[in-house]
Amino acid sequence: MSYPPNFHDIQESVIAKLRLDPDLDRDKVKDWINNNYMAASLETEFFTDVQVSSTLPANAASLGVPAALLMLDYVVTQQQNGLYRGPMELVGIDLILEKRAWSGGTISQGAPQMYAYRSGPTPTIEFWPPASGGEIVTFYGNRLPPVLVDDNDVCLIPEPYGSNILEFGADAQAAEFKMNYVMLSTYQQESQYWIQRFRGFQNNRAGNLPGQLRVVRDRKPVPATNSVDTPYNW
């Protein structure tokens, strides 16, 4: 087996562990591996993407979310003059409806500033204020990775996380298929163990700044030694 293991290597490992039929059960194993690949990518927000809308018509108040994006992080508008605004504020649909209430005619307050997400088979965003016409909306979000098809395909989640997440997740589904409930519990725990490790890696991948509170570095860090903290002529 090569490292990192490819799609075929993971299939063989799952088949060997659960004593599956290499011919009759292989298609099921492929589906289980890809199913865990998709789930892990979404749950850890690993596979990000950016999608740009077409130009908004005048008085537009809603817009379909690009089909490729299953989760949104930010939505940004670009005005007719080419200037970008900051991220739109995510609010509830009730606030959008309140803003629209009692308003008639043409409302001109610049590009849309807030949006409410409407879930469904074809998700949309309802925004306010309505478009003046000519704005462009950019969606930042998360999508599914490409499906593993060929034997030499490799999981895009970095090692050592990727192959372990896929393999132990598929092991759990294979154990359920075989009604091996002892191993089912073991493989479910191993799968979650590797997902949690990968989630921790993802949380620190961009840097060591805290994600909950914004840290503004308005001054240089404290020197490591007192010698550089003291004026040379003291």
N, C-alpha and C positions, 0 to 999 in steps of 0.2 A: 504494500500500500504506500502510495506517495504522500508527501506532505506539502501543502495542505491536501487533505483527501478531496477527491472530486465527487461528482454525483454518483458515479458507479461504485466508488469505494464505500460511500455511506449506505447505499442499497445493500451491498454485500454484508456489511457489518450488521444491519438490522435483520436481514434474512438469517444470518448465522446465529445471532443471539436468541431469536424466537423460534428457531427451527422451522422456518417457513419454506414453502415450495419455491425454488428459484424461478420456475417458469409460470406457475399458476398464480402466484401471489406478488410477482414483481410489480405489476401495474398498481396494485394497492399500496405497495411500499413507496413507489414514486409519488403517489398522491399524498401519502402521510408526510413525507419529507417536505414537499412543497407547501402543504398546509401549515406546518410548523414554521417554515421559512416566512410565509406571509404574516402569520400571527406575531412572530417575534419582531419582524420589521416594523409593524404598526405599533405594537405595545411599547417598543423602545424608541419610536420615532426616528428610526435609523435612516430610512431612504427619503431624503428631502428633495423637493422640486420647486420650481418657480414657473408660474403660468401667467401669461399676459392676455387680457381680454381685448376684444375689438373696441373701437371707439363707441362711447355711449351716446345714444341719441338724446336730444333735448327732452327734459321732463321724465327721463327714465328713473324708476324708483326701485327696481329690483334687477338682479343679474344672476344667471346660472353659474354655479361653481364648476370650474373645469372638472370633467369626469375623472381625470387621472388623480386628482387630489382627494383623498379620503379623510384627511384631517387638515385643518387650517391653523396656522400660527399667527400670521399677520396678513392684513389686506391694506394696500397702499394705493392712493390715487395720484394721478398726474393730471394737472390742470391743462386747459387748452393752450396756455402759453408755454407749456413744457416744464413748468416747475412742479416738483414733487412735494406732496404734503406728508406729514408724519403718519404713522400707522393709524388706521381708522379704529375707533373705540368699539369694542364688542359690547352690545347691550341686549336686553330682552326685547322681544317683539312688542311688548306693551309700551315701551318708551318710544319706539318708532311710530306706533299708532297715535300716541299722545302728541308727538311733534307734528304729525300730519293733520291732526284734528283742527278744525276751524280755519284751515289755511286754504285759500283759493287763489286762482290766477297763477302767476309765475313767481316762484320763490327764487331769489338770486342770492345765495350765500356762499358761493364758491363751490369747490368740488365736494362730493359726499364726505361726511366726517364721522359717521357712526353706522354700524350695521348690526342686524340680527340674523343669525343663522337659522335657516329652515331646512330641517333634515328630510330625508325621503329618498326614493330611488334616483331622483334627479335633484340634488340639493340646490338651494338658491340662497342668496342674501338679499334681505330687504334693507335699503339704506335711506339715510336722510342727511342733508337735504337732497331733493331730486337733482339729477344732473342738469347742468346748463347746456350740455351738448359738447362733444369733443373730448371729454375726459377719458382716460385710460386707467383701468384697474389692474393692479398686479397682485396675484395671490402667492403667498409663501406657505407651503404646507408639506404634507407627507403623503407618499404614494407607495404602492406595492413594488417590490423589486421584480426584475424579469424572472419568469418561471424557469426552473431548471429542467432542461429537456435532454440535451446530449450527455453522453456518459462523461465527457471531459469538462462539463460545466462545473464551475466552482462557486460556492456561496460567497456573496459579496460582504457578508458580515465578517470582520477580521477574526483571525485565529488568536487564541485558542477557543474563542467563543462560538464561532459559526458552526463548525462541524459538530460540536458537542450539543448545541441547541437543537440542531436538525436531527441528529441521531437519537438522542434520548427522548425527544418529543415523538419521533416516529416509533421508537421502542414502546412507548406507553400506549400508542394506538394499536400497535401490533399485539401487545399483551392483552388489551381489551378484546381484540378480535379472536385471540386464542383462548379467551376466558381464563387467563392466568392472572388471577387477582393479587397474588402475592407479588409478582414482578411488576404488575401495574402500578402499585403504590410506590415501589422503589424507583421505577423509571419516571413517574410523575414528579417525585421529589428531586431527582437528578435534573430533570428538564427545568424546573423552577429554579434550582440552584444556579444553573448556568445562565438563565435569563437574568436573575438578580445580579450576578457578577457582571454581565454585559451592561445592564442598566447602570451600575455603578461606574463602569468604564465610560459610558456615554455621558454621564453627569459631569465627569472631570475632564473629558476629552478636549473641550474648548479652552481650558485654563483653570486656574485655581481660585478665581473670584467667586464669591457667593452668588447664587442665582436669584435668591429671594429679595435681597436688599441691594440696591445699586450703590457701588462704592465709587465715589468721586475722588480721584487722586489730585488734590489741589496743591500738594507739596511733595517734595522728594521723600522717599522712604528714609526712615531713621538709619544712620550709618551703622555698620556692623561693629565698629570699635570706637572707643572714645577718642582715639588719636586723630581721626579724621573729623571728629565733631568739635574739635577745639581749634580756635584760630591759631595760625602759625606763629603769631607774635605774642602769644600769652606766655 
